[in-house]
Amino acid sequence: MGQGFFQIGVTLCIVIAITPLLGRYIARVFLEENTLLDPVMKPVERIIFTLAGIRTKDEMTGWQYAKAVLYSNIIMGVVVFLLISFQKFLPWNPLGFAAPKWDITLHTTISFLTNTDQQHYSGERTLSYFSQTAALAFLMFTSAATGLAVGIAFIRGLTGRPLGNFYVDLTRSITRILLPISIVGAIALLTLGVPQTLNGPLQVTTLEGATQYIARGPVATFEIIKQLGENGGGFFAMNSAHPFENPNSASNLIEIIAMICIPAALIYTYGLFANNTKQAWLLFWMVFAIFAVLLSITAVGEYQGNPIVNNTLGLEQPNLEGKEVRFGWSQTALWAIATTGSMCGAVNGMLDSFMPAGGFSTLLNLFLQIVWGGQGTGTAYLFIYLILTVFLTGLMVGRTPEFLGRKIEKREIVLASVVLLIHPIAVLIPTAIALAFPSTLAFQIPPPGYTGSPEFHNISRVVYEYASASANNGSGLEGLGDSSLWWNLSACFSILVGRYIPIIAILLLADSMARKQPVPETPGTLRTDSRLFTTVTAGVILILGVLTFFPVLALGPIAEGFNLASPIK
């Protein structure tokens, strides 16, 4: 037990150490200050801007920024849909894969376009190397850069700056942040045993004399942007539980740090933009505390194991079902909370096999969306909660709500409410429809002799599918037959609604804040960089998140936990 928690502690200490370094670098990039990569990347960016006809000094309004996001995403989506549809005629297809079904192709395109990367297919048995790299890996970079650009635009607006230019921010997110780190990370994974080849599957002869084909491909370059960009879609069906994606503890450490580092660093980046690193650190530790609590709940649950199994066998052992032995219960629990908190969605073990405590924590992460949150947009969600807290505390103490010297008025509260209300709409309505029509569901049948009640866990499976889609996470409990037309199209609805409506509202809110005249600070001004205010913010986040989704939590993991302690006969 001690070794497992020690491994978790070391990983989190590395994340804490990286946060101010990466946060400062990101701030320098978007404040257009000098960076180490200027001599290499400035000429490259100049060529890109010239060819695309982008004028770097042209600032955009909130609507213009939002339309640029939508137009560019539509074009990229159409191109990728066509590439996958015609993969049979394109290169790097050693197994001659034909196009998947149209609904699988549509769901895959929308999923990767929106940084969700929810997969209703097996990558090594469905897509060619060209589709995996030129189509999906391309979207992994652009979708992550889109979220990062929106997050930076929101930070600019909050701090009274113009929002910037989406195409410039998109380009610099890739050339200055995602691409350089990905190159270094891919080389590190390559040295640790992750393959990188365009050769077809390896044919080997087993000890029994049978012929076996081992899937491989350009995995290292795919894997690192999968983690760094918080994409999560695996090259193989088993995702990062597959030894070719995540072969050992060293690669596991790199991949966990990769998925947390940018959203954690963006909190510090905000502090530099606002000239208030004190508030940034307070927010960082608030998020870290929520993360640590959820991680502890999950880790303890996995370490204690399944009481039915342990009582039957007369043993005390951790829950190792669905886990890779090379990672064990501790690293699998850490990964699960990191991947659902950061909205990455990659897995190094089967979430469907977690104890109810782990199911509760992973679902709550998907509901809150701020621990650590999605690429760029998660930071925006964090400050949406901050704005609501300013409004609520201002009402309670009779002061005019102000944030960073700018008044919070009706327009800002309406837009903030839209951001927070869209998620439950995109999750609960499809869930209700799916559960109301059981013919749409395809659950795995419980094994013979099962003494518990599967209904609670099945509810969690359905809720998780749509919560993961709407939160642009992409992970799943994998107990659903989710490659059907219903799941593909209904998940597309949650993905699109959960991605683009909040982005539009976030940008309009940022634009509104940027246009406000700053109000001089007075003795009556509510301080937002105090421990008390940060504690109240944490309370607002947990109350809104838990109360909104408490019924499904009660019917799912909470009920399952009670049932596990006292099985229904």
C-alpha positions, 0 to 999 in steps of 0.5 A, spaced: 500 500 500 505 504 501 509 503 495 502 505 491 501 511 494 508 513 494 508 512 486 502 517 486 505 522 490 511 522 486 507 523 480 503 529 483 510 532 485 512 532 478 506 536 476 506 541 481 514 543 479 512 543 472 506 548 473 509 554 473 515 553 468 510 551 463 505 556 465 510 561 464 512 559 457 505 559 455 504 566 457 510 568 454 507 565 447 501 568 447 503 575 450 508 575 444 514 575 448 521 572 446 521 565 447 527 559 446 523 557 439 523 564 436 528 563 431 525 556 429 518 557 429 517 565 427 519 563 420 515 557 419 509 561 422 510 567 417 510 562 411 503 559 414 500 566 415 502 569 408 500 562 405 493 563 409 492 570 408 492 571 415 494 578 418 496 577 425 494 584 428 487 583 426 483 582 432 477 579 433 470 580 436 467 574 440 462 573 434 468 573 429 472 568 434 466 563 435 465 563 427 472 562 425 472 556 430 466 553 427 468 555 420 475 552 420 472 546 424 466 544 419 472 544 413 476 540 417 471 535 419 468 534 412 476 533 409 477 528 415 470 524 413 472 524 406 479 521 408 476 515 412 471 514 407 476 513 401 481 510 405 481 503 401 484 508 395 489 511 399 496 509 401 499 506 408 493 501 408 497 494 408 491 490 410 486 493 405 481 496 410 475 498 406 471 504 409 467 503 416 459 504 416 457 511 415 455 512 422 461 510 425 465 514 420 461 520 422 461 519 429 469 518 429 470 524 425 465 529 430 468 525 436 476 527 434 474 534 431 471 536 438 477 533 442 472 528 445 475 522 441 470 517 443 471 510 439 466 506 437 470 501 433 477 498 434 483 502 431 487 496 429 482 493 425 478 498 422 482 504 420 489 504 415 495 508 418 493 513 413 487 514 416 490 514 423 495 519 422 493 524 416 486 524 419 485 522 426 492 525 428 491 531 424 485 532 428 488 531 435 493 537 434 487 542 431 482 540 436 487 541 442 489 547 439 482 550 438 481 548 445 487 552 447 486 558 443 479 559 446 482 558 453 487 563 452 482 568 448 477 567 454 483 569 459 485 575 455 477 577 455 477 577 463 483 581 464 481 586 459 485 585 453 482 584 446 480 576 444 486 576 439 485 572 432 483 565 432 487 563 426 494 566 429 492 563 436 491 556 433 497 556 429 501 558 435 498 553 439 501 548 435 507 550 433 510 553 440 506 548 444 503 542 442 508 540 436 515 541 440 513 537 446 510 532 442 516 531 438 520 530 445 515 526 448 515 521 442 522 520 442 522 519 449 516 513 448 520 510 442 526 509 446 521 506 452 519 501 447 513 504 443 513 502 436 513 507 430 513 504 423 509 503 417 510 496 416 504 491 416 502 487 422 508 482 424 507 475 423 510 470 428 510 463 430 508 461 437 511 456 441 505 451 439 507 452 432 501 457 430 501 463 426 500 469 429 499 477 427 501 482 431 498 489 430 503 495 430 504 502 426 506 509 427 504 509 435 509 513 438 507 520 434 500 518 435 500 516 443 504 523 445 499 527 442 493 523 444 495 524 451 498 531 451 492 534 447 487 531 452 485 527 446 484 520 449 483 516 442 487 510 442 491 507 436 489 500 439 482 498 442 485 497 448 488 504 448 494 505 453 493 498 457 496 496 450 503 494 451 505 498 444 502 504 447 504 504 454 509 499 455 512 500 462 512 504 468 516 510 465 512 511 459 506 511 464 509 516 468 510 520 462 503 519 459 500 521 466 504 528 466 502 529 459 495 529 460 495 534 466 501 539 465 497 543 460 490 544 464 494 545 470 499 550 467 494 554 464 491 556 471 498 559 472 498 562 465 492 566 467 495 569 474 501 572 469 495 575 464 492 578 471 498 580 474 495 576 480 499 569 481 497 569 488 490 568 486 492 563 480 496 559 486 489 559 490 485 556 484 491 551 483 491 548 490 483 548 490 483 544 484 488 540 486 485 539 493 478 536 489 483 532 485 486 529 491 480 527 495 477 524 488 483 520 487 483 518 495 476 515 494 478 511 488 485 509 490 482 506 497 476 503 494 481 499 489 486 497 494 480 494 499 478 490 493 471 487 492 468 485 498 464 479 495 471 476 492 475 477 498 470 474 503 468 468 498 476 466 498 478 469 505 483 473 502 484 481 503 487 483 496 486 489 491 481 489 486 485 487 480 480 486 475 481 489 468 488 492 470 494 491 467 499 488 472 505 492 470 501 498 473 497 495 479 491 498 483 495 505 484 497 507 477 491 505 474 487 509 480 491 515 478 490 514 471 483 514 471 482 520 476 487 524 471 484 522 465 476 523 467 479 530 470 483 532 465 478 530 459 483 526 456 479 520 456 485 515 455 485 509 459 490 504 462 485 499 465 478 498 464 474 503 468 468 498 467 471 494 472 472 499 478 469 499 484 463 503 485 467 508 489 471 509 483 465 510 478 463 515 483 469 519 482 470 518 475 463 520 474 463 526 478 469 529 474 465 528 468 460 532 471 464 538 474 469 539 468 474 543 472 479 538 475 483 539 471 478 540 465 479 540 458 484 543 454 483 550 454 476 550 455 477 547 462 480 553 465 474 557 462 469 553 466 473 554 472 472 561 471 465 561 469 464 558 476 468 563 479 464 569 476 458 565 479 461 565 486 462 573 485 455 574 483 452 570 489 457 572 494 456 579 492 448 578 493 449 575 500 453 581 502 450 587 498 456 589 494 456 590 486 459 583 483 466 585 480 471 581 478 478 583 476 475 590 476 469 589 472 462 589 474 458 582 473 451 584 470 445 580 467 449 579 460 455 575 464 450 571 468 446 569 463 452 567 458 455 563 464 448 560 466 448 557 459 455 554 459 453 550 466 446 548 464 448 545 457 452 539 460 446 536 464 441 537 458 446 534 453 447 528 458 440 527 462 435 528 456 439 522 452 440 518 458 432 518 459 430 517 452 435 511 452 433 508 459 426 509 457 426 505 450 430 498 452 431 496 445 436 501 444 440 498 449 445 492 448 448 491 455 453 485 456 449 479 460 451 478 467 455 471 468 451 465 470 451 465 478 451 473 478 448 474 485 448 482 485 443 487 481 446 489 474 441 495 474 445 500 478 451 499 474 447 499 467 445 506 469 452 508 470 454 505 463 448 509 460 450 516 464 457 515 463 457 514 455 453 521 455 457 525 460 463 523 457 461 525 450 458 532 452 464 533 457 469 531 450 472 526 454 471 520 450 472 514 455 467 509 457 465 503 461 465 499 455 459 495 457 454 497 452 454 495 445 455 502 442 457 501 435 450 501 433 446 507 429 443 509 436 449 510 440 453 513 434 448 518 433 445 520 440 452 521 442 454 525 436 448 530 439 451 530 446 458 531 443 456 537 438 452 540 444 457 539 449 462 542 445 460 548 441 454 552 445 459 553 451 465 555 446 460 560 443 458 562 450 465 563 453 467 567 447 461 572 448 462 572 455 470 574 454 468 579 449 463 582 454 468 583 459 473 585 455 469 591 453 467 593 460 471 599 463 475 597 469 472 600 476 477 603 481 478 598 487 475 601 493 475 598 501 468 595 499 471 591 493 470 583 494 477 580 494 477 574 490 484 572 491 483 570 498 483 563 502 476 565 504 473 566 497 477 560 494 473 556 499 467 559 497 468 557 490 470 550 491 463 550 495 459 553 489 463 548 484 461 542 489 454 544 490 452 545 483 456 539 480 453 534 486 446 537 486 445 537 479 447 530 478 445 527 484 439 523 482 443 519 477 449 518 482 444 515 487 441 511 482 448 509 479 455 508 483 452 510 490 446 504 490 451 499 487 456 501 493 450 499 498 448 493 494 455 490 494 456 491 501 449 487 502 447 484 495 440 483 493 438 476 492 
